[in-house]
Amino acid sequence: LKNVTFGYEDAQEILHEFSLTVRQGEHVTLSGRTGAGKSTVFKLLLGLYEPWSGAVNVFGQRADQIGENDRRKIFGYVEQGFHPVPGTILDQITLGDTNLCREQVIQALDTAGLLDAVQELPKQLDTPYSAALFSQGQIQLLSIARAIAADPKILLLDEVTANLDSNTEQRVLEALQAAARSRTVL
Protein backbone atom coordinates (compact mmCIF):
# COMPACT_ATOMS: atom_id res chain seq x y z
CA LEU A 1 0.00 0.00 0.00
CA LYS A 2 1.48 3.33 -1.00
CA ASN A 3 0.05 6.58 0.36
CA VAL A 4 -3.41 5.05 0.60
CA THR A 5 -6.29 7.21 1.72
CA PHE A 6 -9.64 5.51 2.21
CA GLY A 7 -12.86 5.80 4.15
CA TYR A 8 -16.39 4.53 4.03
CA GLU A 9 -17.97 7.97 3.92
CA ASP A 10 -16.62 11.02 2.10
CA ALA A 11 -16.14 13.01 5.26
CA GLN A 12 -14.59 10.25 7.37
CA GLU A 13 -11.18 8.86 6.47
CA ILE A 14 -10.14 5.55 8.00
CA LEU A 15 -6.67 5.53 6.42
CA HIS A 16 -4.75 8.70 5.57
CA GLU A 17 -1.74 8.34 3.27
CA PHE A 18 -1.03 4.92 4.79
CA SER A 19 1.94 3.03 3.40
CA LEU A 20 3.00 -0.54 4.05
CA THR A 21 5.40 -2.80 2.22
CA VAL A 22 5.43 -6.49 3.04
CA ARG A 23 8.05 -8.70 1.46
CA GLN A 24 7.39 -12.26 0.42
CA GLY A 25 7.68 -14.62 3.39
CA GLU A 26 7.34 -11.93 6.06
CA HIS A 27 4.91 -12.21 8.96
CA VAL A 28 3.48 -8.81 9.88
CA THR A 29 1.07 -7.91 12.68
CA LEU A 30 -1.22 -4.93 12.32
CA SER A 31 -2.34 -3.59 15.67
CA GLY A 32 -4.57 -0.77 16.72
CA ARG A 33 -7.83 0.07 18.38
CA THR A 34 -11.19 -0.97 16.98
CA GLY A 35 -11.95 1.09 13.88
CA ALA A 36 -8.29 1.91 13.21
CA GLY A 37 -8.44 0.27 9.77
CA LYS A 38 -6.90 -3.18 10.20
CA SER A 39 -9.75 -5.03 8.48
CA THR A 40 -9.97 -2.24 5.92
CA VAL A 41 -6.35 -2.89 4.92
CA PHE A 42 -7.30 -6.53 4.28
CA LYS A 43 -10.32 -5.55 2.17
CA LEU A 44 -8.12 -3.20 0.14
CA LEU A 45 -5.53 -5.94 -0.39
CA LEU A 46 -8.28 -8.34 -1.47
CA GLY A 47 -9.39 -5.78 -4.05
CA LEU A 48 -12.83 -5.47 -2.50
CA TYR A 49 -12.42 -1.69 -2.16
CA GLU A 50 -10.55 0.87 -4.23
CA PRO A 51 -8.57 3.49 -2.32
CA TRP A 52 -9.66 7.11 -2.61
CA SER A 53 -6.06 7.86 -3.45
CA GLY A 54 -2.77 6.02 -3.46
CA ALA A 55 -2.03 2.53 -4.76
CA VAL A 56 -2.65 -1.00 -3.53
CA ASN A 57 -0.49 -3.51 -5.40
CA VAL A 58 0.01 -7.22 -4.87
CA PHE A 59 2.88 -8.85 -6.73
CA GLY A 60 3.09 -5.76 -8.96
CA GLN A 61 -0.60 -5.84 -9.92
CA ARG A 62 -3.37 -3.54 -8.75
CA ALA A 63 -5.30 -5.43 -6.09
CA ASP A 64 -8.68 -4.56 -7.58
CA GLN A 65 -7.56 -5.94 -10.97
CA ILE A 66 -6.78 -9.44 -9.70
CA GLY A 67 -9.29 -11.85 -11.23
CA GLU A 68 -11.52 -14.11 -9.17
CA ASN A 69 -9.70 -17.25 -10.34
CA ASP A 70 -6.32 -15.84 -9.32
CA ARG A 71 -7.46 -14.31 -6.04
CA ARG A 72 -7.77 -17.65 -4.21
CA LYS A 73 -4.28 -18.71 -5.35
CA ILE A 74 -2.87 -15.50 -3.93
CA PHE A 75 -4.93 -14.97 -0.77
CA GLY A 76 -6.20 -17.14 2.04
CA TYR A 77 -8.47 -15.08 4.28
CA VAL A 78 -9.49 -16.17 7.78
CA GLU A 79 -12.06 -13.94 9.42
CA GLN A 80 -13.30 -13.87 12.99
CA GLY A 81 -16.60 -15.41 11.90
CA PHE A 82 -17.19 -18.35 9.57
CA HIS A 83 -19.58 -17.84 6.67
CA PRO A 84 -20.97 -21.23 5.62
CA VAL A 85 -22.22 -22.03 2.15
CA PRO A 86 -24.98 -24.53 1.37
CA GLY A 87 -23.69 -28.07 0.98
CA THR A 88 -21.23 -30.51 2.47
CA ILE A 89 -18.05 -30.18 4.51
CA LEU A 90 -16.20 -30.44 1.19
CA ASP A 91 -18.20 -27.49 -0.16
CA GLN A 92 -17.27 -25.40 2.90
CA ILE A 93 -13.63 -25.70 1.93
CA THR A 94 -13.74 -25.67 -1.88
CA LEU A 95 -16.44 -23.01 -2.14
CA GLY A 96 -17.36 -24.64 -5.42
CA ASP A 97 -13.85 -24.30 -6.85
CA THR A 98 -13.55 -27.30 -9.17
CA ASN A 99 -9.79 -26.77 -9.40
CA LEU A 100 -9.42 -28.05 -5.83
CA CYS A 101 -9.21 -31.81 -5.54
CA ARG A 102 -10.13 -33.91 -2.50
CA GLU A 103 -6.43 -34.47 -1.71
CA GLN A 104 -5.91 -30.71 -1.36
CA VAL A 105 -8.92 -30.52 0.94
CA ILE A 106 -7.66 -33.43 3.04
CA GLN A 107 -4.21 -31.81 3.28
CA ALA A 108 -5.76 -28.50 4.34
CA LEU A 109 -7.87 -30.22 7.00
CA ASP A 110 -4.80 -32.09 8.25
CA THR A 111 -2.74 -28.88 8.45
CA ALA A 112 -5.59 -27.14 10.28
CA GLY A 113 -5.87 -30.03 12.76
CA LEU A 114 -9.42 -30.95 11.83
CA LEU A 115 -8.94 -34.06 9.68
CA ASP A 116 -9.61 -36.57 12.49
CA ALA A 117 -12.89 -34.86 13.43
CA VAL A 118 -14.08 -34.86 9.80
CA GLN A 119 -13.12 -38.50 9.33
CA GLU A 120 -15.32 -39.41 12.31
CA LEU A 121 -18.41 -37.93 10.62
CA PRO A 122 -20.85 -40.40 9.01
CA LYS A 123 -20.07 -39.34 5.42
CA GLN A 124 -16.75 -37.63 6.20
CA LEU A 125 -16.19 -34.87 3.59
CA ASP A 126 -19.58 -35.58 2.05
CA THR A 127 -21.46 -34.95 5.30
CA PRO A 128 -23.94 -32.08 4.91
CA TYR A 129 -22.58 -29.08 6.83
CA SER A 130 -24.26 -27.95 10.01
CA ALA A 131 -22.75 -25.69 12.65
CA ALA A 132 -23.91 -28.25 15.21
CA LEU A 133 -21.29 -30.70 13.91
CA PHE A 134 -18.41 -28.67 15.31
CA SER A 135 -17.39 -26.64 18.34
CA GLN A 136 -16.64 -22.93 17.87
CA GLY A 137 -12.92 -23.70 17.78
CA GLN A 138 -13.41 -26.45 15.19
CA ILE A 139 -15.39 -24.05 13.02
CA GLN A 140 -12.42 -21.68 13.16
CA LEU A 141 -10.14 -24.58 12.15
CA LEU A 142 -12.51 -25.24 9.24
CA SER A 143 -12.10 -21.61 8.25
CA ILE A 144 -8.31 -22.05 8.29
CA ALA A 145 -8.61 -25.17 6.10
CA ARG A 146 -10.78 -23.17 3.68
CA ALA A 147 -8.19 -20.41 3.54
CA ILE A 148 -5.21 -22.66 2.81
CA ALA A 149 -6.79 -25.30 0.54
CA ALA A 150 -5.73 -23.53 -2.67
CA ASP A 151 -2.18 -23.11 -1.28
CA PRO A 152 -2.22 -19.29 -1.35
CA LYS A 153 0.96 -17.24 -1.15
CA ILE A 154 -0.53 -14.75 1.33
CA LEU A 155 -2.51 -15.55 4.47
CA LEU A 156 -4.67 -12.76 5.93
CA LEU A 157 -5.75 -13.40 9.52
CA ASP A 158 -8.39 -11.04 10.88
CA GLU A 159 -8.84 -11.46 14.65
CA VAL A 160 -9.12 -15.21 14.29
CA THR A 161 -8.86 -16.03 17.99
CA ALA A 162 -11.42 -13.49 19.23
CA ASN A 163 -14.19 -15.04 21.33
CA LEU A 164 -12.37 -18.35 21.86
CA ASP A 165 -11.52 -19.83 25.25
CA SER A 166 -7.80 -20.23 26.06
CA ASN A 167 -7.61 -23.98 25.28
CA THR A 168 -9.35 -23.55 21.94
CA GLU A 169 -7.27 -20.48 21.19
CA GLN A 170 -4.12 -22.55 21.67
CA ARG A 171 -5.35 -25.19 19.18
CA VAL A 172 -6.19 -22.49 16.64
CA LEU A 173 -2.79 -20.81 17.12
CA GLU A 174 -1.04 -24.15 16.55
CA ALA A 175 -3.03 -24.66 13.35
CA LEU A 176 -2.15 -21.14 12.23
CA GLN A 177 1.55 -21.80 12.83
CA ALA A 178 1.36 -24.85 10.58
CA ALA A 179 -0.66 -22.95 7.96
CA ALA A 180 1.75 -20.00 8.00
CA ARG A 181 4.83 -22.00 7.03
CA SER A 182 6.33 -20.69 3.77
CA ARG A 183 3.63 -18.03 3.40
CA THR A 184 3.46 -14.30 3.79
CA VAL A 185 1.17 -13.59 6.75
CA LEU A 186 -0.63 -10.46 7.88
Long-range contacts (C-beta under 8 A, 24 or more apart in sequence): 1-41, 1-44, 1-45, 1-51, 1-54, 1-55, 1-56, 2-54, 2-55, 2-56, 2-57, 3-53, 3-54, 3-55, 4-44, 4-51, 4-53, 4-54, 4-55, 4-56, 5-51, 5-52, 5-53, 5-54, 6-37, 6-40, 6-44, 6-49, 6-51, 6-52, 6-54, 7-52, 13-52, 14-40, 15-40, 15-41, 15-51, 17-54, 18-54, 19-54, 22-184, 22-186, 23-184, 24-153, 24-184, 25-182, 25-183, 25-184, 26-184, 26-185, 27-180, 27-184, 27-185, 27-186, 28-185, 28-186, 29-186, 30-186, 38-158, 39-158, 39-159, 41-186, 42-77, 42-156, 42-158, 42-186, 45-75, 45-154, 45-156, 45-186, 46-71, 46-75, 46-77, 46-156, 47-71, 58-154, 59-153, 72-97, 72-150, 72-152, 73-150, 73-151, 73-152, 73-153, 74-152, 74-153, 74-154, 75-152, 75-153, 75-154, 75-155, 75-156, 76-146, 76-147, 76-148, 76-150, 76-152, 76-154, 76-155, 76-156, 76-179, 76-183, 77-147, 77-156, 77-158, 78-140, 78-143, 78-144, 78-146, 78-147, 78-155, 78-156, 78-157, 78-158, 78-160, 78-176, 79-143, 79-158, 79-159, 79-160, 80-158, 80-159, 80-160, 80-162, 80-163, 82-139, 82-140, 82-142, 82-143, 84-129, 84-131, 85-129, 87-128, 87-129, 88-123, 88-125, 88-126, 88-127, 88-128, 88-129, 89-118, 89-121, 89-124, 89-125, 89-126, 89-127, 89-129, 89-133, 89-142, 90-125, 90-126, 91-129, 92-129, 92-142, 92-146, 93-142, 93-145, 93-146, 93-149, 94-149, 95-146, 97-150, 99-150, 100-149, 100-150, 104-149, 104-150, 104-151, 105-145, 105-149, 107-149, 108-144, 108-145, 108-146, 108-148, 108-149, 109-145, 111-144, 111-145, 111-148, 111-175, 111-178, 111-179, 112-141, 112-142, 112-144, 112-145, 112-148, 112-175, 112-178, 112-179, 113-141, 113-171, 113-174, 113-175, 113-178, 114-138, 114-141, 114-142, 114-145, 114-175, 135-168, 136-163, 136-164, 136-168, 137-164, 137-165, 137-168, 137-169, 137-171, 137-172, 140-164, 140-168, 140-172, 141-171, 141-172, 141-175, 144-172, 144-175, 144-176, 144-179, 147-179, 148-179, 152-183, 153-183, 153-184, 154-183, 154-184, 154-185, 154-186, 155-179, 155-180, 155-183, 155-184, 155-185, 155-186, 156-185, 156-186, 157-185, 157-186
